[in-house]
């Protein structure tokens, strides 16, 4: 990988992190982690959270992005 393409990849990754951060700060991703299928168990002194559906959504999105990138 050439230094120019590596720099571009880092810049794109950074821009993506900024966009996700802005979405989280604005509350646009407040639904994430509360999807049907996410397991939440709360007792008196214990909380257990297993975000099964949320992680499936993340996996699908990352797979699609990587598939699009690899086609170039």
C-alpha positions as CSV (number, residue, x, y, z in Angstrom):
1,X,0.0,0.0,0.0
2,X,1.4,3.4,-1.0
3,X,1.8,6.1,1.6
4,X,-0.8,8.2,-0.2
5,X,-3.5,5.4,-0.1
6,X,-2.7,4.7,3.5
7,X,-3.1,8.4,4.3
8,X,-6.4,8.4,2.5
9,X,-7.6,5.3,4.3
10,X,-6.7,6.8,7.7
11,X,-8.5,10.1,6.8
12,X,-11.7,8.2,5.7
13,X,-11.6,6.1,8.9
14,X,-11.2,9.3,11.0
15,X,-14.1,10.9,9.2
16,X,-16.3,7.9,9.8
17,X,-15.4,8.0,13.5
18,X,-16.4,11.7,13.7
19,X,-19.7,11.0,11.9
20,X,-20.6,8.1,14.3
21,X,-19.6,10.3,17.3
22,X,-21.8,13.1,16.1
23,X,-24.7,10.7,15.6
24,X,-24.3,9.3,19.2
25,X,-24.0,12.8,20.6
26,X,-27.2,14.0,18.9
27,X,-29.1,11.0,20.0
28,X,-29.7,9.6,16.6
29,X,-28.4,6.2,17.6
30,X,-30.4,6.0,20.8
31,X,-32.3,3.0,19.4
32,X,-29.0,1.0,19.1
33,X,-28.7,-1.5,22.0
34,X,-32.5,-1.6,22.5
35,X,-33.5,-3.7,19.6
36,X,-35.8,-6.7,19.9
37,X,-33.5,-9.7,20.6
38,X,-31.1,-7.8,22.8
39,X,-31.2,-9.5,26.2
40,X,-31.3,-7.3,29.3
41,X,-31.6,-8.9,32.8
42,X,-31.6,-6.6,35.8
43,X,-31.7,-7.9,39.4
44,X,-31.1,-6.1,42.7
45,X,-27.4,-5.9,42.5
46,X,-26.7,-7.3,39.0
47,X,-27.2,-6.2,35.5
48,X,-26.5,-8.4,32.5
49,X,-26.8,-7.1,29.0
50,X,-26.2,-9.2,25.8
51,X,-26.7,-7.2,22.6
52,X,-27.3,-10.1,20.2
53,X,-29.4,-8.3,17.6
54,X,-27.4,-5.1,17.8
55,X,-24.1,-7.0,17.1
56,X,-25.8,-8.8,14.1
57,X,-26.7,-5.4,12.7
58,X,-23.1,-4.2,13.2
59,X,-21.7,-7.4,11.6
60,X,-24.0,-7.0,8.5
61,X,-23.0,-3.3,8.1
62,X,-19.3,-3.9,8.4
63,X,-19.5,-6.9,6.0
64,X,-21.3,-4.7,3.4
65,X,-18.8,-1.9,3.8
66,X,-15.8,-4.3,3.5
67,X,-17.4,-6.0,0.4
68,X,-17.8,-2.6,-1.3
69,X,-14.3,-1.6,-0.5
70,X,-12.8,-4.9,-1.7
71,X,-14.5,-4.5,-5.1
72,X,-12.4,-1.5,-6.0
